[in-house]
Amino acid sequence: MTEYAKLILAEQTCHTIEIREKATGKEGVANSCADGVELFYGADDGSDDKTVSIEVFNSAFEIVAMIK
């Protein structure tokens, strides 16, 4: 199962899905969106948030926690 498929399933029952960027270890939360996956890392001004494609999410990120 891909990380994106796990994300979609988790969104049905969980409030927060925590992710980790494989290359850097940077952690944040993710939500699916029309353009792929929105990533939120926690800067108050949103300057570190970004949207990535499904392909990039599958290869570069892993889900580390699903919080109900």
C-alpha positions as CSV (number, residue, x, y, z in Angstrom):
1,M,0.0,0.0,0.0
2,T,1.4,3.4,-0.9
3,E,1.8,6.2,1.6
4,Y,-0.9,8.2,-0.3
5,A,-3.4,5.3,0.0
6,K,-2.6,5.1,3.7
7,L,-3.3,8.9,4.0
8,I,-6.6,8.6,2.2
9,L,-7.7,5.7,4.5
10,A,-6.5,7.5,7.6
11,E,-8.4,10.7,6.8
12,Q,-11.6,8.8,7.1
13,T,-11.1,8.2,10.8
14,C,-8.3,10.3,12.1
15,H,-8.1,14.0,12.9
16,T,-4.3,14.3,12.4
17,I,-1.9,12.4,10.2
18,E,1.8,13.0,11.1
19,I,4.4,12.6,8.4
20,R,8.2,12.6,8.2
21,E,10.3,13.6,5.2
22,K,12.6,10.6,4.5
23,A,15.6,12.7,3.3
24,T,15.7,15.2,6.1
25,G,13.7,13.8,9.0
26,K,11.6,17.0,9.0
27,E,8.2,16.2,10.6
28,G,4.8,17.7,10.1
29,V,1.2,16.9,9.2
30,A,-0.5,16.1,5.9
31,N,-3.9,16.3,4.2
32,S,-5.0,15.3,0.8
33,C,-6.1,18.0,-1.6
34,A,-7.1,18.5,-5.2
35,D,-3.4,19.2,-6.2
36,G,-1.9,16.2,-4.3
37,V,-0.9,16.4,-0.6
38,E,-0.7,19.5,1.5
39,L,2.1,19.5,4.1
40,F,2.2,21.7,7.2
41,Y,5.4,21.9,9.2
42,G,4.3,24.3,11.9
43,A,5.7,27.8,11.2
44,D,3.1,30.4,12.5
45,D,3.2,32.3,9.2
46,G,2.8,29.2,7.1
47,S,6.1,29.9,5.3
48,D,7.2,26.3,5.5
49,D,4.0,24.7,4.2
50,K,3.9,23.3,0.7
51,T,1.9,21.1,-1.6
52,V,3.5,18.1,-3.3
53,S,2.2,15.6,-6.0
54,I,1.0,12.2,-5.1
55,E,4.1,10.7,-6.6
56,V,6.5,12.9,-4.6
57,F,4.5,12.1,-1.4
58,N,4.8,8.3,-2.1
59,S,8.5,8.4,-2.6
60,A,9.7,11.1,-0.2
61,F,7.5,10.9,2.8
62,E,6.3,8.3,5.4
63,I,3.3,8.4,7.7
64,V,4.6,8.1,11.3
65,A,1.4,8.6,13.3
66,M,-2.4,8.7,12.9
67,I,-4.2,10.5,15.7
68,K,-8.0,10.1,16.2
